[in-house]
Amino acid sequence: MLTSVDTDLIRVLADPLRLRIVTLLARETLCTTHLVAETGARQTNLSNHLKVLREAGVVETEPCGRFTYYRLRPEVLEGLAGRLGALAATARAHSGTKRSC
């Protein structure tokens, strides 16, 4: 069953720039400078989106000198995927069930 935490996470991931960031971080750990170059977003805009992803638990940070690196937390996405998969399996199992009016 999906929870309010799941719906909040879905809302976080629904933003096109945040989804792009998550997609990039799935391939490698990147710093803000890399993400600005890859997305074309302004640093302040990107920082705001990274804050939302951090607060949602989707990414974690690693300070490195004057840079901050961002890493995707795959277990968060796997948890959501598992709950969505269970919902799909329930729908598949009950596809012939119809309540009469």
C-alpha positions in Angstrom: 0.0 0.0 0.0 1.3 3.5 -0.9 1.8 5.9 2.0 1.8 9.7 2.2 5.6 9.4 2.2 5.4 7.6 -1.1 3.1 10.2 -2.6 5.5 12.9 -1.5 8.4 11.0 -3.1 6.4 10.6 -6.3 5.8 14.4 -6.3 9.5 15.1 -5.8 10.5 12.8 -8.7 7.8 14.2 -11.0 9.7 17.4 -11.6 11.6 17.2 -14.9 14.8 18.7 -13.6 14.9 16.6 -10.5 14.2 13.5 -12.5 17.1 14.5 -14.8 19.4 14.9 -11.7 18.3 11.5 -10.4 19.0 9.9 -13.8 22.5 11.5 -13.9 23.3 10.4 -10.4 22.2 6.9 -11.2 25.3 6.6 -13.4 27.9 8.4 -11.1 28.4 10.6 -8.1 28.6 14.2 -9.3 29.3 17.6 -7.7 27.1 20.7 -8.3 29.5 22.0 -11.0 29.0 18.8 -13.0 25.3 18.9 -12.6 25.2 22.5 -13.7 27.2 21.6 -16.8 25.0 18.5 -17.5 21.6 20.1 -17.0 22.2 23.7 -18.1 20.3 24.8 -15.0 21.5 27.8 -13.0 23.4 27.0 -9.8 20.8 28.5 -7.5 18.0 26.7 -9.2 19.9 23.4 -9.1 20.8 23.9 -5.5 17.1 24.3 -4.6 16.3 21.1 -6.4 19.1 19.2 -4.8 17.8 20.4 -1.4 14.4 19.0 -2.2 16.0 15.7 -3.2 18.2 15.6 0.0 15.2 16.3 2.2 13.2 13.6 0.5 16.1 11.2 1.2 16.7 10.5 -2.5 20.3 11.8 -2.5 23.1 12.1 0.1 26.0 14.4 0.1 29.7 14.0 0.5 31.8 17.1 1.2 35.1 17.1 -0.7 37.1 20.3 -0.1 35.1 23.2 -1.3 32.8 21.0 -3.4 29.8 18.9 -2.4 29.3 15.6 -4.2 25.8 14.1 -4.6 25.1 10.4 -4.6 21.8 8.6 -5.4 20.4 6.4 -2.6 19.0 3.5 -4.7 17.3 1.8 -1.8 14.8 4.7 -1.7 13.9 4.2 -5.3 13.8 0.4 -4.9 11.4 0.7 -2.0 9.0 2.9 -4.0 9.4 0.6 -7.0 8.6 -2.4 -4.8 5.4 -0.8 -3.5 4.3 0.2 -6.9 5.1 -3.3 -8.2 2.9 -4.8 -5.4 0.1 -2.4 -6.4 0.4 -3.5 -10.1 0.4 -7.2 -9.0 -2.8 -6.6 -7.0 -4.4 -5.0 -10.0 -3.4 -7.8 -12.2 -4.7 -10.4 -9.8 -8.0 -8.7 -9.5 -8.5 -7.6 -13.1 -11.7 -9.5 -13.5 -13.2 -8.3 -10.2 -16.0 -5.8 -10.7 -18.4 -4.5 -8.1 -22.0 -4.3 -9.2 -23.8 -1.0 -9.0 
